Amino acid sequence: MTRTKHYPHATPHFPITCLDFADDDVLVLGGGGGASRSGVANKLRLCRVSKDGTKMTDMCDYVFEKGEDAPTSMAVDRQRKVIVAGVNETESSIKSGKNEHCRAFSYEDNNLTRSKGKQTIQAQWQDLDYPYQKITSLNPTTSLLAVGTTDNRVSILTWPDMEVIADGVQGLQAGDEIVDLDWSHDGFWLSITTASATALYSISPPSSSTVAGNEKSPQPTVKFRQKIYPPSLDIVPAQFRACRFSPLSTADHKLHLHAILNATKPRITPSRKRGKASSRDNTRKSWAVTFGVVADASKQALTPEEKGKGKENEVVEGDEVGKWDLVARREIGGKPVTTFDISPDGGLLAYASSDLSIGILESKTLAPMLKILHAHSFAITALKFNPSGDLLASAGADNMVRLIVVPSSFGGVSMPLLAVLLALLLVIVAFLAQRHRIHL
């Protein structure tokens, strides 16, 4: 695997919960002590970073009102220079029924200014477990915004108007933990991933009849299409941690999805001691996998038996995308993955593990390209490529940002190529040995 340069940058008294790039050299950090009275301020911060990763300079802070929560997720509209962040308001405000947790902040001239907000959480106040905005995702055309909250609801809003067009979308089961949201590269598909399944939705422009009969500007329609379930890998039950659309175009123009799966149980391994049938291995494997459409959608209608088993909640009859299957897989560690990102060109996959390491995979073969051990001293909460894909930023609860220089090319020989070369070498050795026996 390739070596690269990477540099830690301290953020004293500022544990980071989320980050993104406003530009190639401008990093946005969000975090703080949370709603508790810890004395650690909750804020957004703009930082200037050098392309070689050696420097990170604070530009400005936006400090939230005392009693408000820390930013819990974010997305950046670079064209409009706006940051969308999830930040709960104060306890007293929430109890009064007002919590514009989905907030927009404009950034320009080294300044952060709050511009607007929207509330999608309708839960009553709870002291210990009030919901928050866990995931924030803008589509590539920056016309729609998807928001996932910890009460396991997803809302889809127009952007930048922030008008709700879908709330509590169809296809999600009650109690499913939402772990990821993502838009396809063309903006026509949305994936909503829970621990137990990835649900696919098509985003369609309004029909001409809707345009004619609606005085307001027509809105896109969101349609549930299909579910993809996690496979058991190495006879180990697994659940989704993340699932994203591949930005790479394919020859067949079909969708591909990159996913991270974490084992749900420690492995059971045979015991070497006499009299013991098995022993428990405390490791929890993780995998990177790629899903692809391997067959066209079935044209056959659901049978009454399938409908009775709830199949109509998994696939919209006659509307499914096709048959999905694994087209690539790679075991990436013995600990769960905590966060994940894909480079803007789709060529690289980056992940952070609970063993505090950061790895980069090549997206087509899932071959390991780079790994940094002990990248942080506490849990890694955020990981993001810059728009050019030549810098990777990570952060966590250890009051530190690490800037990783992404090599323009990865030296050395990848494992798949090494296997091919080894096989060729064995063939040549066998051929030479055979010739030697013939001459004797």
Steps between C-alpha positions, in 0.01 A plus 500: 500500500604858435635731768389862516549811709242588761499765770308546828357843589376568851159660564526576875174474698315421177395133454377464141182319400480584127703664223495579128695708248365837387780507242820310427681705764213597734388247762179532703500347849200449726499386859523593865387369836138438400190620682643405841652769720856386436642847449619405148344734242300359206600656170574488131852593391654584164868406459748565221704189418805461280492251212801319645313451830765670713300808601153564638410856600178611670300751295182563703257342747123501532423433869154367581281633776558354844279194545483418127647171382820441305476457121432131438526480118559732206508542122641784289350676198824635351327677213284715730760503781259361757551240775201290611541364853290313753490689833224463761381818668484553877288286729263788573452569128429133423250477787316799351472311167776679306812315386642611164765230519571499124691826460669680212810718544653716229878533492684780326783743578615296801155523659225253592140625513181307577248549218202268555378183671241226484344257748418141406521337846158505666586298814420633845791595723677214681779565747723209405421401144364788293548441122760688298598541134736209444554525121489795260536444124466737201446352156769570235282759322445676836125507444393253771603439860454174693501505880511191722424527870554263791128435535555301178323738265620642170373828359568629149502877450539729205824694498564786562132572585490223766139400430416144608383283207521160678497425870529152648552344155347162412702177520658544844396272782430638844800473726757472220812703584589732211875487439549670161340710222641552152406640158602353167740702287216621273273581796219270379544235772509510879617220728386484860704248696404348832695237688278231345447617138565762232181641345518657152278788387467660158469877477277605211431850365137617528264402220363761258153464653643579842673807361181626337277443802728634772540872559813442709821377341461124436701260714673171409336174602675239715416135431610194698643238262690220669692371803845341518586283800844434651643156421661272757873512441727216618192349667480810721183711520576858397325836495542816296714783633501705178383471139578748219450519124812462288569823304673293229307441181473137392489343157147373561389833656361313799518610861781383727514541876798487734415391853665439834378204704581430864455160662215495749661234722855407600636198318477154657822306444591139586675466833842339517440385857371150556144485628395838357292502184563863406638830621383855434722728292440857612574647158214639290584474131424772248476485120486730201270369228369613164142424391409496132189425295567153358163432334204695372192552710248216511185561297305240695237628742526418870315187602238511778745306721774763444257780572396321819865491610538876461690496169294797384687705763836401351439557131243712322340252262627544145723790609806332645841605367627144444673214677787622718799292602854539630747574221798560733581454868797555730549432868656818636548436869419328824321802647186689392529792258377831642494734198541484121545721192548470122735724302325746263618309190384170648843338479574465871312389813614628840395355835580546867492209743430476870860378536583869420652423158413658163516307173456573129382241246494505121129507415481246214697213651481616866877444517663669802703801389596671825459457876584728792514334841416693819378803303314626809498429872120487535208402275517641146169677436552666159688431175484699175685547169542854369337584162817418304549173685864573583448559872314292760403647837408300809393615845361372824451542871875533564502874412701440185472514121727286286570613143603214270659566162340268243772384256442585134604142424542204728842340470581137554306201380140444606397164641289395198791578265743323732280189489498507118878542485550216747274272295696585183827431679375156610396419142844600369677295768284195421566544126878522550496198730309298240750595227787404729349150556451454123864579424616257765 
